[in-house]
Amino acid sequence: MAMTLRLTEEQERALALLAESDGISKHEAAVRAITATAARRVREGRVRELSREGRERYAALLDRLAQ
């Protein structure tokens, strides 16, 4: 799917720096940044969910340890 990405001058410079530092096109740098951010958010969400489950499962034990 094609789309137009409008960037400020500062954002354009940042994207150009990313691309240059990795030796890739600005298009590829943008795609990689989007993919990495999405993956990080999914992992963070899963960690939060596992943490919540663990706190619920071991609530009694955690309370006893806190005493």
C-alpha positions as CSV (number, residue, x, y, z in Angstrom):
1,M,0.0,0.0,0.0
2,A,1.4,3.4,-1.0
3,M,1.3,6.4,1.3
4,T,2.8,9.8,1.6
5,L,4.8,10.6,4.7
6,R,5.0,14.3,5.5
7,L,7.9,15.2,7.8
8,T,9.1,18.4,9.4
9,E,12.7,19.5,8.5
10,E,13.9,18.1,11.8
11,Q,12.2,14.8,11.3
12,E,13.6,14.6,7.8
13,R,17.1,15.2,9.1
14,A,16.6,12.5,11.8
15,L,15.4,10.0,9.2
16,A,18.3,10.9,6.9
17,L,20.7,10.3,9.8
18,L,19.1,6.9,10.6
19,A,19.4,5.9,7.0
20,E,22.9,7.0,6.6
21,S,24.1,5.4,9.8
22,D,22.7,2.1,8.7
23,G,23.6,2.4,5.1
24,I,20.1,2.1,3.9
25,S,17.5,4.2,2.1
26,K,15.2,6.6,4.0
27,H,12.3,4.4,3.0
28,E,13.9,1.3,4.6
29,A,14.9,3.3,7.7
30,A,11.3,4.4,8.1
31,V,10.0,0.8,7.6
32,R,12.5,-0.6,10.1
33,A,11.6,2.1,12.7
34,I,7.9,1.3,12.4
35,T,8.5,-2.4,12.6
36,A,10.9,-2.1,15.6
37,T,8.5,0.1,17.5
38,A,5.5,-2.2,16.9
39,A,7.5,-5.2,18.0
40,R,8.7,-3.4,21.2
41,R,5.1,-2.4,22.0
42,V,3.9,-5.9,21.6
43,R,6.7,-7.2,23.9
44,E,6.0,-4.6,26.5
45,G,2.3,-5.4,26.4
46,R,3.0,-9.1,26.9
47,V,5.4,-8.4,29.8
48,R,2.7,-6.2,31.5
49,E,0.2,-9.0,31.0
50,L,2.5,-11.7,32.4
51,S,3.4,-9.4,35.4
52,R,-0.3,-8.8,36.1
53,E,-1.0,-12.5,36.0
54,G,2.0,-13.3,38.3
55,R,0.9,-10.7,40.8
56,E,-2.6,-12.1,40.8
57,R,-1.4,-15.7,41.0
58,Y,1.1,-15.1,43.8
59,A,-0.7,-12.3,45.7
60,A,-0.9,-14.2,49.0
61,L,2.7,-15.2,48.8
62,L,3.8,-11.6,48.0
63,D,1.7,-10.3,50.9
64,R,3.4,-12.8,53.3
65,L,6.9,-11.9,52.0
66,A,6.1,-8.2,52.5
67,Q,5.5,-8.7,56.2
